[in-house]
Amino acid sequence: MQLTLEFGGGLELLCDSKKIHNVNIEQHNGEDKLIMKDLLAWVRTNLIKERPEMFMKGNTVRPGVLVLVNDCDWELNGQLNTSLEDKDVVVFISTLQGG
């Protein structure tokens, strides 16, 4: 499954300062769909290079991280159970800024 992942608001610093990642995620266990919970685990393992605690808490994103799937807030689609499809765009933006 091909996805575009975008990181902003400082989160790109956790991914070698790269904002946009075009990734291909292989489905395992014969699953025909990918949900956000699976994607977050994949991101933590494959993209986050340092300080994963700044991106995730437990099995979800930290409070203050806005998640958009195709420009729609994931809270409207089921959060961790949001189904993803080929060519979806998932954006992670930190709304917490230092000052």
Secondary structure, 3 states (H helix, E strand, C coil): CEEEEEEECCHHHHHCCCCEEEEECCCCCCCCCEEHHHHHHHHHHHCCCCCHHHCEECCEECCCEEEEECCEEHHHCCHHHCEECCCCEEEEEECCCCC
